[in-house]
Amino acid sequence: MIDTVPAPLLIAHVAAGGVAILAGFGALTARKGGGLHRTAGHVFFGAMLLMAASAAVMSLLGPQKMALGSLFVMYLVATGWQAARTPPGQVGLAERAGFVAAAAFVLAIGVLTLLGAATTGDGVGGGVFLTAIGGLCAYDDLSVIRRGGLVGSSRLARHIWRMSAACFVATGSFFLGQQEVMPEEVRGSPMLFVLAFAPLAVMAYWLLKTRARRRRSPSVAAA
């Protein structure tokens, strides 16, 4: 990768990823709706888009083919960020565009998986997994459109899980996917796995808390 990608592009990718990880942890742990949460969320949004966009360009120049995965990360970040900005009970162009993007991703991954299975048979399991994940996202987008938007805890849950999943891509890629550039003393350390999966753990906490809050307020949830 270093030999085939321009240095400024690689530096921008690494820097954006580092900022995204720090801002992501800040947004996940800060009080929801507060000033720190919003600021960290905006920084995370911009850094993740830059990281994913640079990765897509790098995949065209280098040996690693990850353009579709990078575009899917951009989709997760964009729809997760938009979920907190769309007024409750409304559906706009962004939600419809998100559904089209998810459906196109499923179609592209499905075709590539079938081609891979027909030729080499390699990577079929990963392709099926990505197709399933993309299909669930597309179904979620379609449900939002058919319901005419989200309100209350459902709207918050959509924002939480999509942003957290995108953050996991950054932490997993760094703490688990780049161990060869880390000091030998920390390679394979359990702490790297803890840091990598921390966004998913925090996501589960907030989703459970949101669900518990909805159960305590049935009248608000019904409204």
N, C-alpha and C positions, 0 to 999 in steps of 0.2 A: 504493500500500500504506500509506504513512504517513497519508494522508487518510482511509482507511477502517478502519484497525485501531487499537484503543486503545493508547496509548503504553506502558502497563505490559506489555502482552502482547508488543509489538514489542521492548521492552528485554529482557524475559526470553528471548525467542528469540535475539536477538543475543548476549546474555551467555552463554547456554547453549552456543551454537555456538562462541564463543571458547574457553570452558573445555574443550569437547569436543576441539577441535583441539589445544590444548596437552597435555591429558591423553592424547590418542591418540598423539601423537608420543612422549610419555614412555613409554607402554606398549609401543610398537613397538620402541623403541631400548633399553629396559632389559633386563637379564638376565631371561630367562623363568623364572618361578617364584619370583623374588626378591620381597622386600618392596615395593620401588619399583614393580615391574611390577604387583603385585596392587593396590596403592593407586591407581596411575594407572588401572588397568583399571576399578576400582569407580567412580572419579570420571567416567571416560569413559562408562561405562554409564549413570549417572544423568543426566549432561549431555546425552547423545544422546537419551535418552527425552524429556527436557524440551524439547529443541530440536525434535524431530519432532512431539511432541504439540502444542506451540504453533504449529508450521507448519500442522498439520491444522486447528486452530481458525481460524488466520488465513486459510486458504484458503476457509473458509466465509463469512468477512466481507469479504474483499478480492477483487480481480479475478483473482488467480492461483489456478487450480484444481490443487492438489497434495495433496489429502487422501489419495488412494490411495498416492502415492509416499511420503508421510510415514509412513503405516501400514506400508509395506513396510520402511522404514528401521528402525522400531521392531521389526519381526519379525527383521531381520538382527541387530540388537544383542542382542535377547533370546535368540535361539537360539545366537548365538556365545558369549555370556556363560554360558549354560546348559551348553554343550558342555564347558566347563572345570570345571563344578561337578557334573555328573552322574557318579557313580562309573563306572569302566571296566566295560564289558560289561553295562550296565544301560540299560533304556529306561523312562522315566516318563511322566507325564501331559504334561510340558512338551514332549517330543519329538512326541507325538501331536498336541498342540495346534498345534505349529509346522507340521506337515504340513497340518492343516486350514486354517490361516491362509494358507499358501502356495497351496494349491489354490483357496481362495476368491479370492485376489488374481489368480490366472491367469484364473479365470472372469470376474471383474469387468472386468479389462483387456481380455480377449478380446471381451466383449460390447460394451464402449465402442468398441473398435477397429472392430468390424463396423458399429456404428451410425454412426461417423464416416465410414467408407468408403462407406456407403450414402447419406449425406446430403451432406457437403461434400468428402470425400476427403482432408481435411487430417489430419496427424498419424498416418497409417497406419503409416509406417515406425517411428516411436517406439513405437507401440502393439505392433507385432510384436516389437520388441526387448525391451520390458518383459515381454511374454507369454513369450518364450523364456527370459529370465532367471528369471522366476517359476517356469516349468516345470522348469528345472534344479534350483532350490532345492527344489521339491516332490518331485522324483525323489530328491534327496539325502536328504531327510527320510524318505521311504518306505524307502530302502535301509537307513538306520540302524535303523528299526523292524523291518524284516524280518531284519536280522542280529542283532537282540537287543542293540544297543548297539555302541559302538566302544571299542577299546583302543589303547594305544601311540600311534604316529605318526599313525594315521588320526584319532584323537580330537583330537590336537593340531592337525592340519591343518584340521579343521572349525572349530575355535576361531579359528585364525589368519585364514583367508580371509574368514570372515563378519564378524569385527570390523574387519579391514582394509578390506573393501568399504564398511562403514558409515562408517569414517573418511574414505574417499575422497569419499563424498557430502558430508561437511562441508567438506573442503578444496576440493573442486571447486566447491561452491556459493559459497564465500567468495572464493577467489583468482581464479576465472574468471567466476563469475556476478555478482559485485558490483564489477566494475572501474569502473563509472560513478561510484561514490562515492569512488574512490581518486584520489590526485594524478595529474595528467596525465603526469607524468614516468615513472610506473611502469605505466601502462596498456599492455597488450600486451607487457610485458617477459617475456623467456624465463624469468626467475626465478619469475614467477607460475605458469607451467606446471610448473616443477620442483617447487615447493611443492605444487601441486595433485595431481600424480601421484606424489609421494613415498610415500604409503601403499601404492600398488600395487607400487612398486619394492621397498620393504622387505618387503612380503608375499611377493613372488617369492623374495627372498633367504631368508626363513625357511622357506618351503615347500621350496625346494631343499635347504636344510640338513637339514630334517626327513627328506626322502627319502633323502639320503645317509647319515644316521644309521641309517635303517631297513635300508639295504643292508649297512652294516657289521655289523649285529646281526641276521642272519636268524633265529636261534633265538628272540630276543626277539619279533620281529615275528610269527613263527609262533605263539608262545604267546599 
